[in-house]
Amino acid sequence: MAGRILVTGGAGFIGSTVADLFLGTGWEVAVLDDLSTGKRENVPADARFYPCDVRSAAAAEAIQRERPDVLCHQAAQVDVRRSMADPRLDCDVNLGGLLAVLQAAVRAGVKQVLFASSGGAVYGDTELIPTREDHPARPASCYGASKAAGELYLGVFRQAYGLRSAALRYANVYGARQDPRGEAGVVAIFCGRLLEGRPCTVNGDGAQTRDYVYVDDVARANLLAAERGFDGALNVGTGVETDVNAVHALLARAAGVDARPEFGPAKPGEQRRSCLDASAAARAIGWSPTVGLDDGLARTLAWFRGRRCP
């Protein structure tokens, strides 16, 4: 059943894909984004747009004005390495921003919050691969700690105010609109460099694994959680473990490039292995991934190529 939704970070890679999907299924959509990393061009034309920081009074006023049924909180500081270099900034954005949004949501009568959590970063290195939701949280980065703490705050607001919340623990999300600049998003970084004819740098030996989930599948998990009114935590991943060297090889082949990566030092706060068991999402909201890695990487590379050659 469609309703009203406000998407924070809705000009970003994942947030704008979520906003597009909700609009396409009949929801009334508003987007809030300070454009520090998001792009105005990503905001759907039919969505109302509020250009402000989630921590600001303007953001609280926007939530009060919209009075959405669902608030989808995608806005965040997402760079693991930056979180280690400046943990106070990471905490201010990820926890300060979440608390500001939750307080505004309570005042506006929001029924449910969808929270972009992190399956890999919250769990840390685990004994069980693929990892289930009941695994203890052992984050190895300040970013992971902020997401784990965010889920604890959701629990407080659930208990104190009856605010339902779905903590969607994303695996490594990739796809169209991801920014190839900076440190976050190895698929986007590799796409940009391969298409420019530049070497890709792999941190460490490249044997570290991740669970790569396509952005359209992630957006659909948000939609299903909203439609079902889900309350709790769910993994959003594929259950398939792929190392960084394999991702580089797949992208190089798709790009038609005979290129070998360069290797640099491992980065602090980076996990060795990460892969999520998403069987609970299948049972609870009827979600499972539909885009395989080969197909998803080909789609992503085609999008980046199209951006270079209009």
C-alpha positions, 0 to 999 in steps of 0.5 A: 500500500503506497503512502508518503515517504521522506528519503534522507540522502536521497540525492546519493547513490543508494538514496536516489535509487530508493526514491525512484523505486518508491515513486514508480510504485505510487508513493509520494516522495520527498528528498532531503540531502545537503549535496555534500556527496549527493548530486542534484541531478539524481533527485527524481523530478517528481520528488519534493526536495529539501537541500539541508543537512540532516542535523539542521533545524531546517531538516526537522522542519522539513520532516514536520512539514511532510509528516511522512508515513515512512522515513528512510534514513540513507544519509551518512558518512560512509567511508570506513577509512575516513571514519578511522581518521576522523572518528568524531566527524563520523559519530557526529554525522552518523549518530548525531544525524540519526538522533536528529531525524528520530526526534523529528520523526516522533514529533511528526508522527512517523510510523516507521523508519528504514535505517541504512545499516551495514552488515559487513561493518557492524559484524566485523570479522565473524566465525560464521560465513555467511553471517546471520543477524544473530551474530554478535556485533564486533565492528572493526571500524568507527563507521561500523561502531556508529552503525551498531550504535545507531541500531541501539538507538532505534531500539530505544525509540521503539521502546520509548515511543513505539516507533517501528524501525527496520535496520537493513544491514547492507552488504557491499552495495554497487551499481549505477550512480556510485561515485568513483572518486574517493575511497568508498566503493571499489566497484565504482573506483575500478570502473572509473580507472579501467575506462580511463586506462589507469591502473587500479590499486588493490589494498593489501593482497586482494584476497579480502572478500565481500558480498556484493549486492546490486543497488536495485535489489537494495532499493527493493528491500527498502520497498518491501520492508515499508510495504510489510511494516517490518520492525527489526534487523535484516541482512540485505546481501547475496550470500556469495563471497567474492574477493577483490582480485576477482572483482577486478578481473571480472571488470577488466574482462567486461571492459575489454582491458588487459590490465593487472592491478597494482597492490598497496598496503592494507588499510586500517579498519578493513575486514578480511571476510564479509558475507551475509546470510539473507534468508531471514529477509526472504522469510520476513519480507519476501526479499531475495537478490535477483541480480547476479554479480556478472550481470550487475558488474556489466550494468554498472560498467555500461552506466559508467561508459555511458557517462563518459560517452553521452 
